[in-house]
């Protein structure tokens, strides 16, 4: 996601992003957003405001697998992270 244009001092903007999170256990998490991650914009002493955790937690739920019960599923390579 790219923001075009500048922002005045203390100005904000909102955006949204649909993304898959990495595998996680069920629970509540906070999303950390990092702006200007490659430090491409010189902000002098204001670099420290480029990271913030979400104010509200995100709830992750995981469907429970039942032992001894068949589950039909389709697996494809893009569903996995490979360790080489």
Order of alpha helices (4+ residues) and beta strands (2+ residues): beta-beta-beta-beta
